[in-house]
Amino acid sequence: MTPTIEELVHALTLEEKAGLCSGQDFWRTKAVQRLGIPAMMVSDGPHGLRAQRPGATDHNDSVEAVCYPAGCAAAASFDPTLTRRMGAAVARHARSAGVGVVLGPAINIKRSPLCGRNFEYYSEDPFLAGELAAGFIQGVQSEGVGACPKHFAANNQETRRMTADSRIDERTLQEIYLPAFETAVRDGEPWTLMCSYNRLNGVYASENPFLLTETLRDRWGFGGFTMSDWGAVNDRVAGVAAGLDLEMPGSEGVNDARIVAAVRSGQLDEAVLDKAVGRILNIVLRAADEAARRPAAYDAPASHALAVELAKESAVLLQNLGALPLRDWQKVTYIGAFAAQPRFQGGGSSHVNTHGAVSALEAARRSRRKLRYVEAFPADRDQRDESAFLQAVTAAEESDVAVIFAGLPEMFESEGADRRHMRLPDCQNNLIARVAAVQKNTVVVLHAGAPVECPWAEDVSAVLCMYLAGEGVGEAADALLWGEANPAGRLPETWPVRLEQTPCYLDFPGDGVTADYREGVYVGYRWYDARHLPVRWPFGHGMSYTGFVYRDAALDQTTLEEDGTATLRVTVKNSGALRGAEVVQLYVSDATGTPTPGGRVPQVLRGFQKVWLEPGQECEVRFALTARDLAHYSAELHDWYAAPGRYELRLGHSSRDIRATVPLEYRTARRLPLTVDENTPLGILLADDRTAPLVRQVLEQNRQAADNGGGDGLMPPDAMAQMLDAMPLRGLANFGGAQAAQAMDTLLPLLRQALQS
Ligand code: BGC
């Protein structure tokens, strides 16, 4: 009979148990042969397999694999069914390579466009990132391989990433940096999860009980095992106690010995170690079982076809004044080395060893398109060559359309380093401006893992953003440019006009020791919307070669009760002549007027659905809403809270293109806690329906105090109202004499009573 996990743990020696909590080598857990416990292999990554080649001595020598769109591009699909398919495809390859757990998805929030690893991450918005992550995880695990969402948590920069301390207030952490992980865990049920390198509010993520136990297991119900990012362990014994199960890649026994010593000295409870070992064994045995039951099913050509399909769905048409799609009869010139050597993935641990990439130029040749090509600038550096420029400008002038393939060279963005600015190489900006000056039908195709400043945006006709689209990049660009595919991606992040306008411009990446998240919850569109800042292209934006109309937006009930659900419906119609996709986005805006510590965010994404429609076809899109969709995180309650009152449900094509707004009334008896003393401002008491009647009554009875405290008619009415609003309760005594002072003394206990009931 197969032993249970408990029996196995019981049968292990202390040394074996400590040993199982760290890797055998760079990619494998340890085996315990005498008990039939196998080793398990883990491999990156989030958009294609990076498994060490069998027999290779270099751990970066990996098998050949298909490279799918990187996180930045996959997120632009706005479609969790696609990240699911991608996850399943990566997992099929992983299984055939003997890999038990795939190290992805990478789901940290894009706090600044400069983070060097943004190309791997999904979004500036936690809701979008969470939904896409859950899709990826479900896809991976549907194939009997484990997923590993990473890097938990608040790992939003590469500068000093192994020691930086992310300082974040409670509300911001809960509202912005944790929810994507929560959705990943609750809806994806990943087998494993990877902690990040950095510290969070002073404590390393690898030894953080708040993250690894209280939040992950106690609150979210995570049932898998946790592993360290590679080399993220600081104090191993503290890590085990905090809930970090597996150290990777292992410390050649040094930390195992520390664990043993800590148990022997009584510093670490052996029961805690047993639990960690049990969690690891559970997954290791599950992976072995799945591998034994399922035949290998990796199909390289089908995977490449999927990579092309995903790249098509992920590209975002940012602008189109008419130059796209290209037509067969036009004289077209392709300019820029990215046409021949596209950049389609990022550098670092997610790098896939692929030979399957096809350039746009090669795709055009295969499709027998007639065009001219001028290289004009290199793809790997900022280098200007005047004669090559002249050649490009002349060719553009002689053509009907100029298509410039631009982007960030590899040296501009990578894991391990943040970008220093948000610009394309100067040579590219310069050439785009010069081509646009002679050719009104100029199209720019961008290859970048994150937003870049586009100073020429108003001078060109069209901009197509491929992000880092994986090996399908060229075939997808070809189909999209020539109208054989209809652009369907949406921006998972705001494209700012200038770096100086970004939310954490003054604080990123911090002083090298701490990173203060001073912008709070105002990340991405939350910031630009609150400040009414112009942006180059807003969150959620993306165009199509067809158009869509929205009608009949309505709720099934206009009032939502605390435990209820309201359903919002809207009909969307493809009003153009081509098949296309609309991403219906739902933003919720709190119009209750209730003061919110830390400020109220103008609107937040709470739903999205991508629908493909034939010309003239329409469909109904539905969103189910509960109180949590209206809520913000209250640091006073340590919980999510929605105030009673009016909310606006905004349905739109993007965060700045709202097509229908539906009001919703929310009813709840729940109120934020309020403590009252003689210094509580009257305004606060008058704004709260529990205290307002009592205060109003006392003010009526003590008009003199109210008049004196409120400016006594010497000021404009608004200023007077504000004076009264600011007057502390003791103002009754300060301005109203003995009788008012007595009234205040009686009022205080009554107010406290009213707040308790
Ligand atoms: C990265 C992880 C990756 C690991 C293994 C680390 O440097 O941060 O994302 O999974 O290496 O390659």
Residues whose N, C-alpha, C, O or C-beta is under 5 A from the ligand:
A	BS01	BGC	D44 L103 D229 W230 S349
